[in-house]
């Protein structure tokens, strides 16, 4: 019997740990998992991060209560008023930590206000600085960045920046976008664009107020636009994470109660912005035309071309917020020889797992496992 060399033993151990971590993620993130259950043995602490421009933000730090960590993730949330306090995101971070990851999840100021803003990159950059320092102290590889939904904008910008380009080991873009305007159009019309072809995909109408909230400075608003912004924000707070409100009839009573606090001249536009009256697409196009360069910071093409870190692009084909066609656009914008992996799956929508045709289950589970292996590999610089 041939004795194994120390190098061979190390390689076997690394492979074993990789399989173990992927299996652990599959247990908690697969379609068979209880979405309300959370792994035990994870600690979460609140830390303060100093910003380069002054001030500070909060972040959560997750790590296993026992045992060491083998890699670091910075997780950037999307547009959501709860940020890392969203139970779904908190659960996800705990699952990563229970697989042996150190996880840093910053509260992105503008995003908790449901606003797309350039300042999001400053917040993510502060979290990356913190993660780089912790990783060095613990002897870990360079941290990986994990973006969710609209978090792709600041994550791509930070990963491509001169300051952080060589400090980031990998990035994982889950449900991200390439074309902000196309994404907004999808939110209001359910139409996604693949090259020149238009396809209709499932979409979630409760997201319309977040679109109009961001468009408000570029709309012709009777009276004070900020009153409408606050009304649309209130609608989001009362309607998100409530699937039954996808039906317009269920949303009307909530919208009418909020509109009662608005000037009458703003009622019609408010209801349009809640996708309860027609005309949303026309207002969207008018607002985008008047926006000028206000949203240029969301365009990732030149930043993707500057990336040094390998990229993993993941998207659910049933994503009803950002269509999966955006994942393909992200990949096409990478430099031709840039190391990357693309995973499209029917097991995940925008906010969790989805039901799958049993005949496709085997293929979908295989695709899910490939994606989870990429999630394991990214913080270990193994892509």
N, C-alpha and C positions, 0 to 999 in steps of 0.2 A: 504494500500500500504506500503510495507516494505521499510524503508529508507536505502539507500546505505551507507555503512561504508566508511570512508576516504580511506582505503586501496582499497576497491572495485572501488571507483571513480578513484584513481590513476591508477589501472590496466586497467580500461576502456580507460583512456586517453592515456596510453602507447600503447594499441592496436590500438586506433584510429590513433595515430601518425605513427605507423608502416604501417598501410594500406595506409595512405595518402602519405607517402614517396615512397612506392612501386608503387602506382598509378602514382606519378609524374615521377618516373624513367621510367615506362612503356610508358608514354606519349612521352618522348623524345628519348627513346632507342628502342621502338618497331618497327616492320616492317612498320608501318603506319607513322612513323616520317619522317619529312623532314631532311635529313642528312646534309643539309647546314644551317639549322636554329639552333640558339643558344639561350638558355634562358637568359633573361635580369636580372638585379639586382644582378650581381656577380662582386666582385672586384678581381683583380689579381695584386699582388705586387711581385717585385723581391727581394729576400733576398740572403744573402751570408752565406754559412755554412762552418765553420772551420773543417778541416779534422784532424783526430788523428795523421796522419803521416806528417802533415804540409801542408800548402797551403789551398785553399778553392775551393768550387764549388758554382754555382748558383742554386737556386731553385725558383719555382713559388709557391706562397701562394694564394689559392683561398678561398673565404668565401662570404656568402651572404651579400649584402650591408645593408640590413635591417633584423632585427630579429636575434635570437641567433643561435648557432650551438649546435648540440646534440652529435656529434661524430667526430672523426678524422681519415682521411685516408692518408697514404703515398703511392703514386702511382709511381711504378717503370716501366719505359718504356722499350721496347725491343730494338733490334739493329735498330737504325734509326738515320740518320745524323741530323735530326731536334730536336730530343728529345721531350721535352714538347712543343716545338714550332710547332710540327706537328699539323695541324689544327684539325685532328680527335681526337688526345689526348687532345688538349686544349678544344675542345668541350665537351669531356667526363668529364674532371675535372670540367668544369663549370656546367655541369648537376648535378654532385655529390654535388657541393657547393650549387646549387639552391635548393637541397633537404634538406639543413640544415647541411651540412658537412663542416668541415674545411679540406682542401686538401693541402698537401705538395707534390710537384712534382719536384724531383731533376733532374738536367742534369747529367747523368751518363757519365763520361768522355770517357771511352773506347767505350761505346755503341754508342756515337755520331760519333765515328770514325769507327763504324761497327765492332769492335773487341770484342771478348769474352776475358775477362781478370779478374783475381782475384780482381783487384782494384775496380771492380764494387760494391763489398760488402762493401768496405770502404765508398763509396759515399752514398749508401743506408743507412748504419749505421749512418752517419752524419745526414741524413734526419730524421731517427727514433729518434735520440737524441733530435733534434729540436722539433719534434712532441710530444715527451713525455713531454718536458718542457712546451710547449704551452697547452697541454691537462691538465696538473696539474694546471697551472695558471687559466684555465677556468673552472675547476671542472668537466672535462669530463672523460669518461672511458679511459682506455688504448687505444692507437691508433691501428688501423688495417692496415695491409700492403696489397696492391693490386698490383700484378704483371701482366704485359702484355707480352705474348710471352716469349722471352729469359730473360726477367726480373725475371723469376721464380728462376734462379740460385742465384743471390744475395739476393733475398727476403728469400728464404729458409735458406740460410747460416746465414743471420742476425737473423732470427727468432729462429734459433737453437743455436745461440752463447751464451756463458756464460754471456756476457754483456747484451744481449737483450732478453734472453729467457723468463724472467718474466716481461719484460716491454711491450711486445706485446700482445694485446688482442685477435687478430685473424689474419689469413692471407687468402687472396683470390687469387688463382692462375688461371688466365684466359689465356687459350691457352698455358700453360707451357709444359715443357718436363721432362722426367725422363732420357732417354738415348740419350745423345748428338750425338753419332755416328749414331744411328738409325735415328735420325732427319736429319742429314746431308745426309745420304743415300736416305731418302725420297725426299729431296730437288732436288737431281739429277736424281732419277730414278722413282719417283712417287710411290714407293713401301713402304708400311708400314708393320710392323711385329707385329702380335698379337700372342703371344706364338711362335710357330714354323711356323705358316701359314703366307704366304705373300699375301697381298691384294693390288690392285692398286687403288689409290684414286686420286682425282684431285690435281694437284700441280701447282705452279706458277714458270715458268722457269726464270723469271727475277731475282730470288733470287740466282741463281748460282754464280754470281760474289762475293757475300758476303761469300759464302762457301770457294771459292778459296782464297779470301783475307785473311781469317783466316788460311788457310792451307799453305800459301806461304812460311813460314819459314821451312816447312817440305817437300817441293817439290824440284825436281831437275830443277832449273830455270837457263836458259842460261843468263848470265849477272847479273845485280843488281836486286834482287827480289823486292826491294822497288819501282822500276819503274812500275813493274807489279801491285803491290798493289795499287799504285795511279791510274793506268789505270782502274782496276776493281772498285775502289771507284768512279771514274768518271762515269763509266757505271751505277752504282747504282743511282747516283745523277740524271742521265738523263733518267732513265727508270722506276724507282719506281713510283707508283701512276698513271701509265698510262696503263690502261687495254689493249689498242690496241697493246701494244708492247709485249704481250704474243706470238704473231706470230713471228717466227724467221725472216721472210722476212722484217718485220717492224724494227727489231732491227739491221739488218746488216748495214745499212747506218750509224747509230750512232756508232756502234762498229768499223767500218772501219775508221771513222774520228778520233776516239781515238787512234786506232792502228797506224795511220800515224805518231804519235809522239813517237812511241816505236821503239827500235832496231828491225830490221827484224827478228832476231833470236827468238824474243819473240812473234811474231805474232800468230803462231799456238797455243801456250799454252794460250795466251790471249783469242782467239776465243773459245777454248775448255772451258775455265773458264766462258765464257758468254753463254754457252750451245748452241753455234752456230756450233760447229764441234763435232764429236763423240770422245769418249775417256774420258769423265769426270769421270765416275764411276771408271775406272782403276786408274786414277790419284788420286782420293779420297782415294782409298784403299791403294795405295802406300804411300800417305802422312800420313794417320792415322797410318800405320805400323811404319813409321819413327818418329812419334810424341812422342813416349814413354809415359811419364807421364805428358806431357804438358797440357793435358785437364782434368786431374784428378779432378781439382777443380769444374768441372761441374757435378760431380757425387753426387746426393743428398741422396743416400740411408741411410747412417749413420746419416745424418742431419735430415732427415724426422723422423727417429726413436727417435731422441732427442727432437722433438717438444713438447712444453707445450701448445701452443695456438691451439684452434680449427682451422681446415682447411676447406676451401670451394674450391673445384676443379671444374672449369667450362671449357667446351670446345665445340667448334662448330664442328659438324660432317662433315661439308664441309670446314674446315680449310685447306687451300692449302699451308701452310708454315710448320706447326707442326701438324702431324696427330693426330686425336682424340684418337688413341690407346695409346698415351703417358699419357693421363689423367687417364686411367685405371691402368697404371703402377705406377703412382704417388700414387693412392689410395692404391694399394697393398703393397707399401713400408711403409705405416704408421703402427705404432704399432696397434695390433689387436683391442685394446679397445680405440684407439684415436678418440675423437669426430670429425666428419667430415661430409660433405655433398658433393655429386657428382652430377653435372648437365651437361648432354649432350644435346645439342640442335641443331636443324636444321635451326634455325633462324639467326645464326651468323657464319660468316666465320672468317678469320683472321683479316680483316680490316673493317668489318661492317656487316650490316644485309644482308641476302640473300633471294632469292625467294624460296617459299615453295609450294609444291603440295597442292592445295586447300583441298584435302581430308584429309590431315594431319595437316591442319592449327589449328584446335581446340586443338589437343594434343600438338602441338608445342607452342602455346600461353600459355597453362597451364604450360609447362615446363619452358618457359621463366619467367613467373610470380614467380614460385618457386625459380628460380635463383635470381631474383631481390629482393625477400624477404630476401634471404641470404645476398645479398649485403647491404641491410638495416640493418640486424641484426649484421653483423660483427663488425662495429665500436661502437656498443652499448653493446658488450659482451653478446649477446643474442643468441648465437648459441647453 
